[in-house]
Amino acid sequence: MAAKKKAFDFERALGELEQVVTAMEAGNMPLEESLKAFEKGVRLTRECQQALQEAEQKVEVLLKSDEGIETKPFVDTEDDTYDA
């Protein structure tokens, strides 16, 4: 029997990502530790992005299921300089 997938905790993952970034910005880590932290940060970023995409898709499906509601593509209004 396959194991049940553990629910993703977006807020926990985002908090961990913030801790990783803060630790790396301090610049006090040896190279090997920095690489491990970077790998963790990339993994957390991807997981958070996936969770956000899934939430956006759920909202779009819910809006499409109601008659009379028009869906529009999500457009980020913030001026982010970070592209993932």
C-alpha positions in Angstrom: 0.0 0.0 0.0 1.4 3.4 -1.0 2.1 5.9 1.8 -0.2 8.9 1.9 1.5 12.1 0.8 2.0 14.6 3.7 0.1 17.8 3.3 2.3 20.7 2.2 2.5 23.6 4.7 3.1 26.7 2.7 3.6 29.0 5.6 6.2 26.7 7.2 8.1 26.3 3.9 8.1 30.1 3.4 9.4 30.6 6.9 12.2 28.1 6.3 13.1 29.8 3.0 13.3 33.1 4.8 15.6 31.6 7.4 17.8 30.1 4.7 18.1 33.4 2.9 18.9 35.3 6.1 21.6 32.8 7.0 23.1 33.0 3.6 23.0 36.8 3.5 25.0 36.9 6.7 27.9 35.4 4.8 29.3 33.4 7.7 28.8 29.9 6.3 31.6 27.7 4.9 31.3 26.8 1.2 29.9 23.3 1.8 27.2 24.6 4.2 26.3 27.4 1.8 25.8 24.9 -1.1 23.5 22.8 1.1 21.6 25.9 2.1 21.3 27.0 -1.5 20.0 23.5 -2.5 17.4 23.7 0.3 16.4 27.2 -0.8 15.9 26.1 -4.4 13.8 23.1 -3.3 11.7 25.2 -1.0 11.2 27.9 -3.7 10.0 25.2 -6.2 7.6 23.7 -3.6 6.1 27.1 -2.8 5.8 28.0 -6.5 4.0 24.7 -7.1 1.6 25.3 -4.2 0.8 28.8 -5.5 0.2 27.5 -9.0 -2.1 24.8 -7.7 -4.1 27.4 -5.6 -4.4 29.7 -8.6 -5.7 26.8 -10.7 -8.3 25.8 -8.0 -9.5 29.4 -7.9 -9.8 29.5 -11.7 -11.8 26.2 -11.7 -14.1 27.5 -9.0 -14.7 30.7 -10.9 -15.3 28.9 -14.2 -17.8 26.6 -12.6 -20.1 29.5 -11.7 -22.1 30.9 -14.6 -21.8 34.5 -15.3 -18.3 34.9 -13.8 -15.6 35.6 -16.3 -12.1 34.5 -15.5 -9.0 36.4 -16.4 -5.4 35.3 -16.3 -3.6 36.1 -13.1 -1.3 39.1 -13.5 1.2 40.0 -10.7 0.8 43.7 -10.0 3.9 43.9 -7.9 7.1 44.9 -9.6 9.2 41.9 -8.7 12.8 41.8 -10.0 13.1 38.1 -9.1 12.3 35.6 -11.9 12.3 32.0 -11.1 
